[in-house]
């Protein structure tokens, strides 16, 4: 007996443990995998659209992993923002593993996009879109805790999406103990080296300044295309940008920007050639910045003066 291609594909998905009960979702291909879960592309038969399905991997501590994935789904469901992928559905497989269904993001990661060498201003504008989403989450008590270029996606229409909220803290979901620290999620200094704040490495209290620190690392990456290294000096050519990154990545949380919104405001000032709060300008730098910001009027005045000189020289020669 010969099996059809569809039957073989269905058998493969069953062996992988991703046959979703109910028949609504037709799982097609693996998109990516992490320590906690695997993301698959699927077709929603009822609505005729592609979706992404995140399924819990087999884990030694299944109860903890199940709780964590459910928490991630609830966190995302409570954050309705254009730059945060919405959750459409949640459920469990026949073997008890949790899954949730979200928007299928088509695009590229920020890490991949930077390799195409977009203009510095374009990079900063993409960064600001990510900041807007993170600031929105922080205002609602959610701290991402794992921001990095590979977790920021650029969609087909220029949108920036903040992905992978698996270790985010959400106090409204009961994740903080009386000490003010997040409940143990098995992370042991959760986050990514180079982007995780010192308090993450030491198990200290988590606040939005953790995301400020990570976004400072993303800014450094956007400048050179290289991941920052914990404890290493940052080599950034632009003095004002270096000042912003240095403040965002201060070892002392109280010396960082108080919020992601404050960090974004300084980056906007940099883009608009306005004074950056993190950097103290020299007088000649201020003059150069004002000239660069008002080039049209500067050239207009220069042109007028040149014209007047020419007219004066012409009249004097007669």
Beta strands, then each sheet from edge to edge (+ up, - down):
strand 1: 25-33
strand 2: 37-44
strand 3: 49-56
strand 4: 87-92
strand 5: 98-103
strand 6: 107-109
strand 7: 142-143
strand 8: 152-155
strand 9: 160-162
strand 10: 169-170
sheet 1: 1+ 2- 3+ 5- 4+
sheet 2: 6+ 8- 9+
sheet 3: 7+ 10-
end
